[in-house]
Amino acid sequence: MDTKGISTVRVSTGAGSGSHSYRVTVSFYDAAGATVDQASTSVTLGSNAARSLDVKMSRPAIASRVSRCAVQATA
């Protein structure tokens, strides 16, 4: 994550048929493990495809509190 509260994540798919839409959610945690923010975006990918996405914190002013991020993608 950068100092402006933007996390760049890479989403990739395996073999399959057709396109699928995914909801990508990034949770931002402080050093104690507490969630300080969460942001989501959507992407549609075909089979064997990949894309990098920038996911921006909803409250970038607190980016300095973030110690780590976790990403979850759901179809």
Biopython code that builds the backbone (N, CA, C, O; Angstrom):
import numpy as np
from Bio.PDB.StructureBuilder import StructureBuilder

atoms = [
    (1, "MET", "N", (0.840, -1.171, 0.000)),
    (1, "MET", "CA", (0.000, 0.000, 0.000)),
    (1, "MET", "C", (0.884, 1.233, 0.000)),
    (1, "MET", "O", (1.927, 1.263, 0.654)),
    (2, "ASP", "N", (0.465, 2.242, -0.732)),
    (2, "ASP", "CA", (1.253, 3.472, -0.762)),
    (2, "ASP", "C", (0.768, 4.461, 0.312)),
    (2, "ASP", "O", (-0.187, 4.179, 1.036)),
    (3, "THR", "N", (1.421, 5.596, 0.403)),
    (3, "THR", "CA", (1.100, 6.579, 1.443)),
    (3, "THR", "C", (-0.198, 7.331, 1.175)),
    (3, "THR", "O", (-0.667, 8.070, 2.041)),
    (4, "LYS", "N", (-0.787, 7.158, -0.006)),
    (4, "LYS", "CA", (-2.057, 7.809, -0.346)),
    (4, "LYS", "C", (-3.241, 6.897, -0.082)),
    (4, "LYS", "O", (-4.380, 7.256, -0.381)),
    (5, "GLY", "N", (-2.981, 5.713, 0.481)),
    (5, "GLY", "CA", (-4.063, 4.801, 0.809)),
    (5, "GLY", "C", (-4.536, 3.955, -0.354)),
    (5, "GLY", "O", (-5.700, 3.557, -0.406)),
    (6, "ILE", "N", (-3.639, 3.681, -1.288)),
    (6, "ILE", "CA", (-3.998, 2.861, -2.444)),
    (6, "ILE", "C", (-3.236, 1.551, -2.385)),
    (6, "ILE", "O", (-2.010, 1.529, -2.271)),
    (7, "SER", "N", (-3.984, 0.458, -2.465)),
    (7, "SER", "CA", (-3.393, -0.877, -2.492)),
    (7, "SER", "C", (-3.554, -1.423, -3.905)),
    (7, "SER", "O", (-4.661, -1.442, -4.442)),
    (8, "THR", "N", (-2.454, -1.867, -4.508)),
    (8, "THR", "CA", (-2.514, -2.466, -5.837)),
    (8, "THR", "C", (-2.551, -3.977, -5.674)),
    (8, "THR", "O", (-1.665, -4.571, -5.059)),
    (9, "VAL", "N", (-3.591, -4.593, -6.235)),
    (9, "VAL", "CA", (-3.757, -6.043, -6.136)),
    (9, "VAL", "C", (-3.847, -6.622, -7.542)),
    (9, "VAL", "O", (-4.285, -5.952, -8.477)),
    (10, "ARG", "N", (-3.430, -7.864, -7.677)),
    (10, "ARG", "CA", (-3.501, -8.550, -8.964)),
    (10, "ARG", "C", (-4.498, -9.693, -8.849)),
    (10, "ARG", "O", (-4.392, -10.533, -7.955)),
    (11, "VAL", "N", (-5.456, -9.720, -9.751)),
    (11, "VAL", "CA", (-6.480, -10.754, -9.780)),
    (11, "VAL", "C", (-6.246, -11.586, -11.034)),
    (11, "VAL", "O", (-6.083, -11.044, -12.127)),
    (12, "SER", "N", (-6.230, -12.904, -10.869)),
    (12, "SER", "CA", (-6.038, -13.780, -12.025)),
    (12, "SER", "C", (-7.022, -14.938, -11.971)),
    (12, "SER", "O", (-7.487, -15.335, -10.903)),
    (13, "THR", "N", (-7.325, -15.469, -13.149)),
    (13, "THR", "CA", (-8.265, -16.582, -13.251)),
    (13, "THR", "C", (-7.564, -17.782, -13.865)),
    (13, "THR", "O", (-6.514, -17.648, -14.493)),
    (14, "GLY", "N", (-8.144, -18.935, -13.679)),
    (14, "GLY", "CA", (-7.637, -20.157, -14.291)),
    (14, "GLY", "C", (-8.415, -20.469, -15.556)),
    (14, "GLY", "O", (-9.164, -19.641, -16.075)),
    (15, "ALA", "N", (-8.217, -21.686, -16.034)),
    (15, "ALA", "CA", (-8.922, -22.133, -17.228)),
    (15, "ALA", "C", (-10.412, -22.240, -16.935)),
    (15, "ALA", "O", (-10.809, -22.543, -15.809)),
    (16, "GLY", "N", (-11.203, -22.001, -17.908)),
    (16, "GLY", "CA", (-12.652, -22.065, -17.763)),
    (16, "GLY", "C", (-13.295, -21.482, -18.995)),
    (16, "GLY", "O", (-12.612, -21.167, -19.969)),
    (17, "SER", "N", (-14.569, -21.341, -18.959)),
    (17, "SER", "CA", (-15.252, -20.779, -20.120)),
    (17, "SER", "C", (-15.987, -19.506, -19.743)),
    (17, "SER", "O", (-16.552, -19.399, -18.655)),
    (18, "GLY", "N", (-15.974, -18.553, -20.643)),
    (18, "GLY", "CA", (-16.719, -17.330, -20.438)),
    (18, "GLY", "C", (-16.068, -16.353, -19.484)),
    (18, "GLY", "O", (-14.977, -16.592, -18.967)),
    (19, "SER", "N", (-16.755, -15.252, -19.261)),
    (19, "SER", "CA", (-16.304, -14.203, -18.351)),
    (19, "SER", "C", (-17.005, -14.344, -17.014)),
    (19, "SER", "O", (-18.128, -14.839, -16.927)),
    (20, "HIS", "N", (-16.324, -13.900, -15.983)),
    (20, "HIS", "CA", (-16.904, -13.902, -14.644)),
    (20, "HIS", "C", (-16.610, -12.571, -13.981)),
    (20, "HIS", "O", (-15.547, -11.986, -14.189)),
    (21, "SER", "N", (-17.550, -12.095, -13.185)),
    (21, "SER", "CA", (-17.362, -10.863, -12.418)),
    (21, "SER", "C", (-16.919, -11.217, -11.011)),
    (21, "SER", "O", (-17.405, -12.181, -10.419)),
    (22, "TYR", "N", (-15.996, -10.434, -10.483)),
    (22, "TYR", "CA", (-15.464, -10.654, -9.148)),
    (22, "TYR", "C", (-15.566, -9.373, -8.336)),
    (22, "TYR", "O", (-15.380, -8.274, -8.858)),
    (23, "ARG", "N", (-15.858, -9.529, -7.073)),
    (23, "ARG", "CA", (-15.835, -8.411, -6.121)),
    (23, "ARG", "C", (-14.536, -8.569, -5.342)),
    (23, "ARG", "O", (-14.318, -9.590, -4.691)),
    (24, "VAL", "N", (-13.678, -7.562, -5.409)),
    (24, "VAL", "CA", (-12.379, -7.595, -4.742)),
    (24, "VAL", "C", (-12.444, -6.645, -3.547)),
    (24, "VAL", "O", (-12.670, -5.445, -3.705)),
    (25, "THR", "N", (-12.242, -7.198, -2.352)),
    (25, "THR", "CA", (-12.303, -6.413, -1.125)),
    (25, "THR", "C", (-10.941, -6.426, -0.444)),
    (25, "THR", "O", (-10.352, -7.485, -0.228)),
    (26, "VAL", "N", (-10.448, -5.241, -0.110)),
    (26, "VAL", "CA", (-9.190, -5.106, 0.618)),
    (26, "VAL", "C", (-9.506, -4.607, 2.020)),
    (26, "VAL", "O", (-10.166, -3.583, 2.194)),
    (27, "SER", "N", (-9.027, -5.340, 3.014)),
    (27, "SER", "CA", (-9.152, -4.917, 4.414)),
    (27, "SER", "C", (-7.805, -4.377, 4.853)),
    (27, "SER", "O", (-6.771, -4.999, 4.611)),
    (28, "PHE", "N", (-7.818, -3.227, 5.496)),
    (28, "PHE", "CA", (-6.605, -2.554, 5.959)),
    (28, "PHE", "C", (-6.541, -2.676, 7.477)),
    (28, "PHE", "O", (-7.489, -2.305, 8.168)),
    (29, "TYR", "N", (-5.427, -3.193, 8.003)),
    (29, "TYR", "CA", (-5.278, -3.456, 9.435)),
    (29, "TYR", "C", (-4.152, -2.631, 10.048)),
    (29, "TYR", "O", (-3.156, -2.327, 9.393)),
    (30, "ASP", "N", (-4.330, -2.276, 11.316)),
    (30, "ASP", "CA", (-3.257, -1.598, 12.036)),
    (30, "ASP", "C", (-2.327, -2.638, 12.659)),
    (30, "ASP", "O", (-2.536, -3.838, 12.484)),
    (31, "ALA", "N", (-1.306, -2.188, 13.383)),
    (31, "ALA", "CA", (-0.308, -3.090, 13.963)),
    (31, "ALA", "C", (-0.898, -4.046, 14.993)),
    (31, "ALA", "O", (-0.348, -5.125, 15.214)),
    (32, "ALA", "N", (-2.000, -3.672, 15.622)),
    (32, "ALA", "CA", (-2.644, -4.535, 16.616)),
    (32, "ALA", "C", (-3.595, -5.536, 15.970)),
    (32, "ALA", "O", (-4.144, -6.396, 16.659)),
    (33, "GLY", "N", (-3.797, -5.437, 14.658)),
    (33, "GLY", "CA", (-4.679, -6.357, 13.955)),
    (33, "GLY", "C", (-6.113, -5.874, 13.820)),
    (33, "GLY", "O", (-6.968, -6.601, 13.313)),
    (34, "ALA", "N", (-6.384, -4.660, 14.266)),
    (34, "ALA", "CA", (-7.730, -4.105, 14.153)),
    (34, "ALA", "C", (-7.949, -3.559, 12.743)),
    (34, "ALA", "O", (-7.043, -2.973, 12.150)),
    (35, "THR", "N", (-9.147, -3.752, 12.216)),
    (35, "THR", "CA", (-9.488, -3.212, 10.905)),
    (35, "THR", "C", (-9.654, -1.701, 11.010)),
    (35, "THR", "O", (-10.455, -1.211, 11.807)),
    (36, "VAL", "N", (-8.892, -0.965, 10.199)),
    (36, "VAL", "CA", (-9.005, 0.492, 10.206)),
    (36, "VAL", "C", (-9.793, 1.008, 9.006)),
    (36, "VAL", "O", (-10.285, 2.136, 9.021)),
    (37, "ASP", "N", (-9.913, 0.181, 7.965)),
    (37, "ASP", "CA", (-10.674, 0.580, 6.785)),
    (37, "ASP", "C", (-10.882, -0.640, 5.900)),
    (37, "ASP", "O", (-10.235, -1.674, 6.067)),
    (38, "GLN", "N", (-11.798, -0.493, 4.959)),
    (38, "GLN", "CA", (-12.074, -1.551, 4.001)),
    (38, "GLN", "C", (-12.569, -0.892, 2.720)),
    (38, "GLN", "O", (-13.320, 0.082, 2.769)),
    (39, "ALA", "N", (-12.150, -1.421, 1.575)),
    (39, "ALA", "CA", (-12.563, -0.864, 0.292)),
    (39, "ALA", "C", (-12.763, -2.000, -0.705)),
    (39, "ALA", "O", (-12.119, -3.044, -0.609)),
    (40, "SER", "N", (-13.663, -1.785, -1.661)),
    (40, "SER", "CA", (-13.969, -2.816, -2.647)),
    (40, "SER", "C", (-14.047, -2.230, -4.039)),
    (40, "SER", "O", (-14.266, -1.033, -4.225)),
    (41, "THR", "N", (-13.860, -3.108, -5.016)),
    (41, "THR", "CA", (-14.053, -2.772, -6.418)),
    (41, "THR", "C", (-14.482, -4.034, -7.140)),
    (41, "THR", "O", (-14.368, -5.133, -6.596)),
    (42, "SER", "N", (-14.971, -3.887, -8.350)),
    (42, "SER", "CA", (-15.403, -5.035, -9.146)),
    (42, "SER", "C", (-14.581, -5.118, -10.418)),
    (42, "SER", "O", (-14.091, -4.111, -10.929)),
    (43, "VAL", "N", (-14.436, -6.352, -10.924)),
    (43, "VAL", "CA", (-13.709, -6.583, -12.166)),
    (43, "VAL", "C", (-14.340, -7.779, -12.865)),
    (43, "VAL", "O", (-14.806, -8.713, -12.213)),
    (44, "THR", "N", (-14.352, -7.746, -14.182)),
    (44, "THR", "CA", (-14.814, -8.881, -14.978)),
    (44, "THR", "C", (-13.630, -9.393, -15.790)),
    (44, "THR", "O", (-12.968, -8.636, -16.499)),
    (45, "LEU", "N", (-13.378, -10.701, -15.670)),
    (45, "LEU", "CA", (-12.253, -11.318, -16.363)),
    (45, "LEU", "C", (-12.706, -12.574, -17.088)),
    (45, "LEU", "O", (-13.607, -13.277, -16.630)),
    (46, "GLY", "N", (-12.080, -12.848, -18.215)),
    (46, "GLY", "CA", (-12.298, -14.088, -18.930)),
    (46, "GLY", "C", (-11.387, -15.173, -18.387)),
    (46, "GLY", "O", (-10.673, -14.955, -17.408)),
    (47, "SER", "N", (-11.405, -16.323, -19.007)),
    (47, "SER", "CA", (-10.546, -17.417, -18.542)),
    (47, "SER", "C", (-9.082, -17.107, -18.842)),
    (47, "SER", "O", (-8.763, -16.433, -19.821)),
    (48, "ASN", "N", (-8.205, -17.608, -17.985)),
    (48, "ASN", "CA", (-6.756, -17.403, -18.106)),
    (48, "ASN", "C", (-6.389, -15.925, -18.273)),
    (48, "ASN", "O", (-5.538, -15.578, -19.092)),
    (49, "ALA", "N", (-7.028, -15.074, -17.502)),
    (49, "ALA", "CA", (-6.791, -13.632, -17.591)),
    (49, "ALA", "C", (-6.256, -13.112, -16.254)),
    (49, "ALA", "O", (-6.407, -13.758, -15.217)),
    (50, "ALA", "N", (-5.634, -11.943, -16.299)),
    (50, "ALA", "CA", (-5.138, -11.300, -15.086)),
    (50, "ALA", "C", (-5.218, -9.792, -15.259)),
    (50, "ALA", "O", (-5.107, -9.271, -16.369)),
    (51, "ARG", "N", (-5.412, -9.107, -14.151)),
    (51, "ARG", "CA", (-5.465, -7.646, -14.177)),
    (51, "ARG", "C", (-5.023, -7.103, -12.828)),
    (51, "ARG", "O", (-5.355, -7.663, -11.783)),
    (52, "SER", "N", (-4.274, -6.015, -12.857)),
    (52, "SER", "CA", (-3.912, -5.302, -11.637)),
    (52, "SER", "C", (-4.942, -4.209, -11.390)),
    (52, "SER", "O", (-5.354, -3.508, -12.313)),
    (53, "LEU", "N", (-5.347, -4.075, -10.142)),
    (53, "LEU", "CA", (-6.350, -3.085, -9.757)),
    (53, "LEU", "C", (-5.814, -2.224, -8.628)),
    (53, "LEU", "O", (-5.125, -2.720, -7.737)),
    (54, "ASP", "N", (-6.126, -0.943, -8.664)),
    (54, "ASP", "CA", (-5.822, -0.049, -7.553)),
    (54, "ASP", "C", (-7.084, 0.087, -6.712)),
    (54, "ASP", "O", (-8.127, 0.523, -7.200)),
    (55, "VAL", "N", (-6.976, -0.288, -5.449)),
    (55, "VAL", "CA", (-8.110, -0.201, -4.526)),
    (55, "VAL", "C", (-7.769, 0.869, -3.498)),
    (55, "VAL", "O", (-6.817, 0.725, -2.730)),
    (56, "LYS", "N", (-8.559, 1.950, -3.491)),
    (56, "LYS", "CA", (-8.271, 3.103, -2.638)),
    (56, "LYS", "C", (-9.064, 3.026, -1.336)),
    (56, "LYS", "O", (-10.256, 2.718, -1.335)),
    (57, "MET", "N", (-8.390, 3.308, -0.246)),
    (57, "MET", "CA", (-9.054, 3.377, 1.054)),
    (57, "MET", "C", (-10.168, 4.416, 0.999)),
    (57, "MET", "O", (-10.052, 5.428, 0.308)),
    (58, "SER", "N", (-11.236, 4.160, 1.728)),
    (58, "SER", "CA", (-12.308, 5.158, 1.791)),
    (58, "SER", "C", (-11.889, 6.334, 2.673)),
    (58, "SER", "O", (-12.432, 7.433, 2.556)),
    (59, "ARG", "N", (-10.913, 6.091, 3.561)),
    (59, "ARG", "CA", (-10.395, 7.159, 4.428)),
    (59, "ARG", "C", (-8.871, 7.227, 4.297)),
    (59, "ARG", "O", (-8.167, 6.822, 5.221)),
    (60, "PRO", "N", (-8.346, 7.724, 3.179)),
    (60, "PRO", "CA", (-6.901, 7.734, 2.961)),
    (60, "PRO", "C", (-6.118, 8.575, 3.971)),
    (60, "PRO", "O", (-4.903, 8.417, 4.084)),
    (61, "ALA", "N", (-6.781, 9.450, 4.695)),
    (61, "ALA", "CA", (-6.091, 10.280, 5.697)),
    (61, "ALA", "C", (-5.497, 9.436, 6.820)),
    (61, "ALA", "O", (-4.592, 9.889, 7.521)),
    (62, "ILE", "N", (-6.000, 8.207, 7.000)),
    (62, "ILE", "CA", (-5.471, 7.357, 8.074)),
    (62, "ILE", "C", (-4.541, 6.267, 7.537)),
    (62, "ILE", "O", (-4.276, 5.284, 8.230)),
    (63, "ALA", "N", (-4.049, 6.432, 6.319)),
    (63, "ALA", "CA", (-3.164, 5.437, 5.704)),
    (63, "ALA", "C", (-1.924, 5.150, 6.547)),
    (63, "ALA", "O", (-1.411, 4.031, 6.525)),
    (64, "SER", "N", (-1.445, 6.124, 7.271)),
    (64, "SER", "CA", (-0.243, 5.928, 8.090)),
    (64, "SER", "C", (-0.466, 4.930, 9.226)),
    (64, "SER", "O", (0.501, 4.412, 9.782)),
    (65, "ARG", "N", (-1.713, 4.654, 9.576)),
    (65, "ARG", "CA", (-2.025, 3.678, 10.627)),
    (65, "ARG", "C", (-2.005, 2.243, 10.120)),
    (65, "ARG", "O", (-2.005, 1.307, 10.920)),
    (66, "VAL", "N", (-1.987, 2.057, 8.800)),
    (66, "VAL", "CA", (-2.087, 0.717, 8.226)),
    (66, "VAL", "C", (-0.747, -0.007, 8.300)),
    (66, "VAL", "O", (0.289, 0.504, 7.875)),
    (67, "SER", "N", (-0.808, -1.223, 8.860)),
    (67, "SER", "CA", (0.371, -2.062, 8.984)),
    (67, "SER", "C", (0.389, -3.172, 7.936)),
    (67, "SER", "O", (1.451, -3.568, 7.456)),
    (68, "ARG", "N", (-0.801, -3.670, 7.585)),
    (68, "ARG", "CA", (-0.892, -4.721, 6.575)),
    (68, "ARG", "C", (-2.269, -4.695, 5.927)),
    (68, "ARG", "O", (-3.198, -4.063, 6.428)),
    (69, "CYS", "N", (-2.380, -5.396, 4.803)),
    (69, "CYS", "CA", (-3.625, -5.502, 4.065)),
    (69, "CYS", "C", (-3.930, -6.973, 3.797)),
    (69, "CYS", "O", (-3.025, -7.807, 3.755)),
    (70, "ALA", "N", (-5.194, -7.278, 3.619)),
    (70, "ALA", "CA", (-5.618, -8.611, 3.209)),
    (70, "ALA", "C", (-6.649, -8.454, 2.100)),
    (70, "ALA", "O", (-7.487, -7.553, 2.141)),
    (71, "VAL", "N", (-6.579, -9.341, 1.104)),
    (71, "VAL", "CA", (-7.444, -9.245, -0.063)),
    (71, "VAL", "C", (-8.322, -10.489, -0.157)),
    (71, "VAL", "O", (-7.875, -11.608, 0.096)),
    (72, "GLN", "N", (-9.583, -10.265, -0.526)),
    (72, "GLN", "CA", (-10.498, -11.364, -0.785)),
    (72, "GLN", "C", (-11.242, -11.059, -2.072)),
    (72, "GLN", "O", (-11.755, -9.955, -2.254)),
    (73, "ALA", "N", (-11.301, -12.053, -2.978)),
    (73, "ALA", "CA", (-12.049, -11.911, -4.222)),
    (73, "ALA", "C", (-13.137, -12.967, -4.245)),
    (73, "ALA", "O", (-12.872, -14.149, -4.025)),
    (74, "THR", "N", (-14.363, -12.537, -4.513)),
    (74, "THR", "CA", (-15.485, -13.459, -4.591)),
    (74, "THR", "C", (-16.190, -13.307, -5.929)),
    (74, "THR", "O", (-16.324, -12.206, -6.461)),
    (75, "ALA", "N", (-16.633, -14.432, -6.455)),
    (75, "ALA", "CA", (-17.323, -14.422, -7.748)),
    (75, "ALA", "C", (-18.795, -14.147, -7.543)),
    (75, "ALA", "O", (-19.554, -14.097, -8.511)),
]
sb = StructureBuilder()
sb.init_structure("model")
sb.init_model(0)
sb.init_chain("A")
sb.init_seg("    ")
for serial, (resi, resn, name, xyz) in enumerate(atoms, 1):
    if name == "N":
        sb.init_residue(resn, " ", resi, " ")
    sb.init_atom(name, np.array(xyz, "f"), 0.0, 1.0, " ", f" {name:<3s}", serial, name[0])
structure = sb.get_structure()
